[in-house]
Each structure stands twice: as C-alpha cells, then as structure tokens.
Amino acid sequence: MAKPKKIPPQIDFKDPQYYLNRELSWLEFNSRVLHEAMDSRTPLLERLKFMGIFSSNLDEFFMVRVAALQQQVEAKVIQLAFDGRTPTQQLDDISFSLRPSVVQQHQHFQKVLRSQLTNHGVYILDYIELSQKQRNYLDNYFEDQIFPVITPLAVDPSHPFPYISNLSLNLAVLIKNPETEEEFFARVKVPKVLPRFLPLPPELSIQHNGKPATWTGIPLEQAIAHNLESLFPGMNIQEYHTFRITRDADLGLEEDEADDLLLAIEQELRKRRVGGTPVRLEINPQTPEAVRSRLLQDLELDDTDVYEVEGLLGLRDLMYFMSLPLPGLKDKPWQSVVPARLQRIREPIVNPDLMEIEEGKDFFAVIRDRDLLLHHPYQSFTASVVKFITHAAHDADVLAIKMTLYRTSGDSPIVNALIAAAENGKQVSVLVELKARFDEENNIYWARRLESVGVHVVYGLVGLKTHCKTILVVRREKDRIRRYVHIGTGNYNPKTARLYTDFGLFSCRDELGADLTDLYNYLTGYSRQKSYRQLLVAPVNMRDRFLGLIKREIENAQNGFSGRIVAKMNSLVDPQIIASLYEASRVGVQIDLIIRGVCCLRPGIKEVSENIRVISIIGRFLEHSRIFYFYNKGQEEIFIGSADWMPRNLDRRVEAIVPILDGDIAKDLQEVLGIMLADNRQAWELQTDGSYVQRRPGENCPESSSQQALMAMVLGSVGINSNSMEPRKVVRT
C-alpha cells in the first residue's frame, strides 16, 4: 500500500467558475450531431438524416429550454444558473453560439449536399429549374391534390392576423388589387398532411446515367408559391416569402390541483396542439423589412428571436430521403443478434389445441440458470424483452405482472402482451407515465386501452415522473413463489430499441424481486419505503448511495489505494455530484466520464479536475445506456439503470439502478466501457473551456469506432481483452 496522500485544502465548489452552462453544453452536443452531417466519412443519406436530427433537436430546444428562459425573463426572475449566468445572459449566449451553426448547416446543405445528391441521381430542384412539361405536371398536381386542402387567409381590418400553429411552414404573400392599386397581406399555410417533397413521375425525371434519376422533385411550398394565382384570382401577386415559427410547447400542469390527472393532461395537450407563446421566427434573409416587421409585430417577437435561413426552412423534413432505395448511401443494415442462451427458447403456447410443445427451455428456466444481460440494439430486443413478456402472458404458472411504461411504440407488442395477460386471468398492474414529454398522447391511448381489459393502470406520483424501466413477474413454482425481474436503462419501445443503445438485466435473485415488490407498492399504494436491499432508488436513496460510492473512492485514495471511477450516461448536471467528483480528482482518483449530451463539469482544471477526462460518442446509434463503475480497492462494483446524474433524475423522478452481481456480466460491462474509452472515430474530448475536439487516429493507428467494434463483437468476429478498466490503465489514443 502506498503512503497516504495529503488532504488538499478546501475549495468552494459553489463558485460558478467550476461549471459549464447547461444550455451551451447542449448546443455543443447538437454541434457534434451537425458534424456527423458534414463528415465525409458518413454515408450521404445518413448525413441528411443527421441534418434532420440537428433541426429536430433545435425545435425541441426552443420549445422547451428557450421558452422557459424567456418566461423567466418576462417574470423578472433573477435567479442565477449555477454557472453564474442570468436568464437574459443565457439567452444572449445561446443566440451568439447558435447562429453560426445554423448558417453552417444551411450553407452545407445548399452548397455541398444538394450537389452530391445529384451525383447519385437525387435531384432536389427549385421550381424555376423545371422544364415546361415538369411545370405542367406539378401545376395539374396542385389543382388536383393541393388546392382543395389550402385555405388562404387575408389580413386586414376585418380579418385579424391568423393564428400560426407551432412548427408550421407558411407563405407570407403580398398581393395587389389591380383596380384600386391597394396592397394586401395574406398568409398561406403549407399543409402538413401532404408530403414536404413532391416527386415527379419517372417519365419526367431528369436522366441520370442514361436512365431516369432515382428521385426528381421540388419542395411542396414551391409548388404552392408558383400557383398563388389560383388562390387569389383577380389579384396581382407581388411577392411571397416563406417563414416558420416555433412556440412554447411545455405542459403547464399543476398536478396537485388536478382531480383527474389523465383528463388534466388531455386538456393541456389540446393547448399544445395550438401552441403557446412564439419563441422563434425563421425567415429568409431576402425577406423585405416591411414583411419582417409585420410578422414580428403580430407574433409579438423581437429581432433577437429571428433566425435568418438561406434556402429551405425546416430541414427536419430531410428524413424523407432515408426511404430512397439507395443502400450504398446508407449505413449497412444491422440485424440484432439473438444471444446464444435465448436461441433455444421455445415459443409460448398461445393455443395448446393448435400447437405442439416445442423442444427447448422456457424463458424462466434460462433466468433461473443465472442472470442474463442484454445489450440493445446489438442484441435483439424482440427476442428478449418482448418474448419475456409474451411468455409471462401465456404461462399458466404466472400469477402477476407489474411493469412501468415511460415511452412505448404506437403498435406496441408489449402492450398487446399485457392485454393478453389480463385476458388470461393474470393480475396485471402497469404504471403509465402520462407526463413523458411529447409522448403524453400516445401514453393516454395505451392507458385507456389497458384499463378497458381490466389492467390496473396507475398514472404515477404527484410531483414525480416515473422514469425507471422495470418489470416484475410473479410465478408459482412447485412449493414456492418466485419473482423474475427485468431492470433496464431504456424504454420498453421495440422501435427505439433498434436505434438506442441500452442494457437490460434479467434476474430472479430474491433480493431484487423483494426490492421491486417494495418499489411497486411505493408507486401504486401509500407505501413510503425508505430502504432497499440492493436497488438504488430515486428519490429515496440514490443520491446518498452515489455520493457514498464516490466518497469511498476518495477515502481509499487518501489512504494510499488506487481510486477509479468510470461512468457513462446521457447528461451530467447535478452540482453536488460534480463537486464530489472534483474532490475525488483532487486526491488522485482517476475518473473517466462518457457523457453523450450535456456535461456541466469542467475537466482539466489545475488542482481541481486534472484527473477527470470526459468524452462524448456520437454515431449511428444514440448512446442511451447508463453504467457506473467503482474500483473499490479491487472489489469492483458496477451498476446499470435509468438515471443520469441530474437533479431531476435524483430528486424529481422515480428511478432504479441495479448492482451487477454476476462476475462475468460485470466483466462484460467493463469491456464495453473499455471499448468506448478507446474510440478514436466517434469520440469527442471535452476541453476545459467547454468546447469539444474530435479524436482522430494517430499515425500508424487504426480507426476504432466503438459501435462498429460492439457490432463485430456480438457477431463473434473479434475478441477484446477487458483489462482497460484496471486502475490507471486508461485507454487513450
């Protein structure tokens, strides 16, 4: 054992200089998304996808984060963020940081991606580039398919400025009465019920390499703009200009005043469809000052809320082109692998009269053998989680199923399995989180569907979102009752499970079953459980447990032992956790953080965070899993679960983190962390000033993508040593 280390002098970690701003850190994350859209190593259509993700992310950022800051300014809130900025300063810094990225995005699309698309037979044209035959076709299409849907709205003393719905694309049209020379202003909404991009038929497509191009067409708004005479007959069309607005879309819900939470949220959703206060106006730079001023006045916006966009507005619609039959311009398709232990699982007997019993184990026998860890989307969600629920629904010995649903798909096989379980006489209880942002409507639908067949549906706790990902199955076996659990890091959504990286643990350990039973009693009844055997549960014991685990590494380092922490999550915001990590760094604990999105910790500060390194991995899959590793003097402990290190996760949500007690599974998780720490293709390193630098392979060093490595690993084509988690053996480029 080394000589105990000297305890460094105390530092006031409430000082704003030790924290990065949350909003600006998020903008840095979205800039990394934009970089994938501009990286020539990314397949062309995938680059369009990342363009769309960048825009979609920004829309939500304005609808929620910017809207909240504007409300604080309006309410004259002077409370500082823990990095020391006022709401006004944050809005100013957001604007200063974001505008160059928006310009960069649109210039890259206009000047680079559009021309590269034409090289592969995809022609996104402007109306003025069309031949007469092509124009005739689109004009006829307008008359038949578009004209009946559109409602032009005049603006004059008898027609007040119309309500502009959230995220709608519009035309501001200036028209003149040829008899009176009087000018008028009108608004035409581009209907969302029609496709944003209109394709021409093959016979009118541009010829590409001697045959019709894969896709030739124009944006919908241009077909409308060049047929405005049909909307305003007898008037002269002077000019038109596209614009798009974003509104506050957060739900203003007072839970403790709601007699019926479901009905209260339905009422708030009606308000969201209409939209709240405008927060952003997107226009073209060529928009005349008169039109610009008119829009700002009627929308009650300032110049600071205007974002000028060269070219097409609303690039989130570029996702449309991912449907083109051009596999060479996309990532190679990935087919999730069924783990070996699940390949001999027999199908559940839905109707014994029509099926013979298939050879192989049932799902429960596999879990009884030992714990099972799944890593999605590398391993199949359908062949694991969905099959587990389906087995439970039709197994004659299953007595009860309890589950939390935060987000699920619109055609969820999991919900269908729960319905089948209720119809088969099982006791089924489901906590449906109605407050899952932007999934409220979908969750209301499933809640009502489940209730209609007799499922006990609970809507969560007042003041808390239920964000944990847990399943509890109670089964009668011989002379005992056994509880089977699934505890995961991601939502029970088969669609996102193909895109998000997440872990899930299957177990029948008695302590975990007992803990989940207590947790469900807490969620569905009046239990106020204060202690759990193994689970870390927020807001009950999770914060204290994590702080205790960090403190143990600090004490070990002070006593001369090696200290080591590795944590992977979506966001790191909580100031108390950050301060504890700083304390650990100051006594020599080696800390590696893999944070996909927001990180408010500043690494590399002399005598504060010199032993902390932070990377972010951006790739074809969204990094969503949470893993927490603590060296503990060689008695390593590793956890997975649903919580990030954010105040909302630790204090205002119900979360569950589970310790990994199977030694082989713990090594597998360490191996995954080691692969990610070695990434030099998709990893970005956080600098002390809050900026990120993308890693590049060194000279004579091969490119290493963690996601590619993990795909190869589950296919059995590579073997990777799992020694990268040893203290001080940090994998670096």
Salt bridges, closest charged atoms under 4 A:
GLU23 OE2 - ARG65 NH2 2.54
GLU36 OE2 - ARG681 NH1 3.70
ASP39 OD2 - HIS35 ND1 3.94
ASP39 OD2 - ARG41 NH2 2.92
ASP39 OD2 - ARG681 NH1 3.85
GLU46 OE1 - LYS49 NZ 2.86
ASP59 OD2 - ARG244 NH2 2.80
ASP59 OD1 - ARG280 NH2 2.48
ASP59 OD2 - ARG316 NH1 2.66
ASP83 OD2 - ARG85 NH1 2.47
ASP93 OD2 - ARG85 NE 2.61
ASP126 OD1 - ARG114 NH2 3.64
ASP156 OD1 - HIS159 ND1 2.80
GLU181 OE1 - LYS176 NZ 3.50
GLU221 OE2 - ARG196 NH2 2.80
GLU239 OE1 - HIS241 NE2 2.53
ASP250 OD1 - ARG437 NE 3.13
GLU255 OE1 - LYS435 NZ 3.26
GLU266 OE2 - ARG448 NH1 2.58
GLU268 OE2 - LYS271 NZ 3.15
GLU282 OE1 - ARG244 NH1 2.71
GLU282 OE1 - ARG280 NH2 3.66
ASP298 OD2 - ARG294 NE 2.64
ASP303 OD1 - ARG292 NH2 3.35
GLU308 OE2 - ARG292 NH1 2.78
ASP317 OD2 - ARG196 NH1 2.73
ASP331 OD2 - ARG620 NE 3.85
GLU347 OE2 - LYS387 NZ 2.96
ASP362 OD2 - ARG346 NH2 3.79
ASP369 OD2 - LYS361 NZ 2.27
ASP371 OD2 - ARG509 NE 2.68
ASP395 OD2 - ARG475 NH2 3.04
ASP397 OD2 - ARG475 NH2 3.87
ASP411 OD1 - LYS495 NZ 3.76
GLU433 OE2 - LYS435 NZ 3.19
ASP439 OD2 - ARG407 NH1 3.12
GLU440 OE1 - ARG272 NH1 2.75
GLU441 OE2 - ARG273 NH2 2.75
GLU477 OE2 - ARG368 NH1 3.16
GLU477 OE2 - ARG475 NH1 2.87
GLU477 OE1 - ARG482 NE 2.60
ASP502 OD1 - HIS624 ND1 2.83
ASP510 OD1 - ARG480 NH2 3.19
ASP515 OD1 - ARG533 NH1 2.94
ASP518 OD2 - ARG533 NH1 2.85
ASP574 OD1 - ARG543 NH2 2.64
GLU583 OE1 - ARG586 NH1 3.70
ASP592 OD2 - ARG564 NH1 3.02
ASP592 OD1 - ARG613 NE 3.14
GLU623 OE1 - LYS568 NZ 3.05
GLU637 OE1 - ARG552 NH2 2.61
ASP644 OD1 - ARG626 NE 3.02
ASP651 OD2 - ARG543 NH2 2.79
GLU655 OE1 - HIS467 ND1 2.88
ASP662 OD1 - ARG370 NH2 2.92
ASP664 OD2 - ARG370 NH2 3.02
GLU685 OE2 - ARG695 NE 2.75
GLU703 OE2 - ARG41 NH1 2.99
